Amino acid sequence: QVQLVESGGGSVQAGGSLRLSCAASGYIFTNYRMGWFRQAPGKEREGVAAIDSRGSTSYVDSVKGRFTISKDNANNTLYLQMNSLKPEDTAMYYCAADKTPASSNWYWLNFVSRVNNYWGQGTQVTVSS
């Protein structure tokens, strides 16, 4: 059974930083594209950042230059370092692993409704102005 367990969410002021973590099983971590999605109240779930099995990373435009996705292979942990946070970053953040698999990081992040993922339970990020 695939388990993705997120941690690290919280409340910060605008301009602050948070680091999200996602612990995954070894097989998933090594062989699947993984990444982060988020969903704000009243909005659809959207992609944030992705890293494929070769380590290639992709980001949606709204977080480029502020967020960094990375993997710790020794500990099977995925990270999302979030800097210069803005109130519009407030959302539930979900760790995901690509079951489909999608043809590219870009497709996986931008066509959430067309892909099939394993999902974590989510961790809340709240940014106040």
Order of alpha helices (4+ residues) and beta strands (2+ residues): beta-beta-beta-alpha-beta-beta-beta-beta-beta-beta-alpha-beta-beta
